[in-house]
Amino acid sequence: MAYRADEDYDYLFKVVLIGDSGVGKSNLLSRFTKNEFSNESKSTIGVEFATRTISVDDKYVKAQIWDTAGQERYRAITSAYYRGAVGALLVYDVTRHITFENVARWLKELKDHTDQNIVIMLVGNKADLRHLRAVPVEESSSFAEREGTFFIETSALESLNVEHAFTEVLTQIYRVVSRKALDIGDDPAALPKGKTVNIGGKDDVSAVKKGCCSG
């Protein structure tokens, strides 16, 4: 998939990475935005973000992906971190069951701070460590089904499904937004899983670029 100049885009969507410390959020981000992986696991301090522009239905969608530390002591940044997000990857480590148990708490925090119709992808990372698996696929998929989120397993190390995880979230956001632009957003049957995404608020990073799609 071609990488494009940062300023050349039709839509800008803010996507957040959340989940416990050490589950691989930063490596998922660097694999998607730079196709890099680092074996040196150092905790993210504060907030970092990276961007990448992809093509969806002949439109250029720029993702601004925010990554933060999963440790409790950095939780004070939450409201600003979540503001304007229209997509989220909720990441756990398939080899550490406690990181999956904490997913419910992260999901509640996400829903407390974002629009109710945010597109959420549950991501089981480190799927390459098959011999160390502690979270069965069935357990995660049934949780995702119950909570109305998407679900995928990835390996940032092997570059397995990383591209798909991010592009699926961006595609789903784009489809909701483009349907709203066509004034058929009131039809729940026309939306993926009945989701809608409100864009363009005052503090909202995720907005249609000026000049695009204005009637």
Secondary structure, 3 states (H helix, E strand, C coil): CCCCCCCCCCEEEEEEEECCCCCCHHHHHHHHHHCCCCCCCCCCCCEEEEEEEEEECCEEEEEEEEEECCCHHHHHHHHHHHCCEEEEEEEEECCCHHHHHCHHHHHHHHHHHCCCCCEEEEEEECCCCHHHCCCCHHHHHHHHHHHCCEEEECECCCCECHHHHHHHHHHHHHHHHHHHHCCCCCCHHHCHHHCCCCCCCCCCCCEECCCCCCC
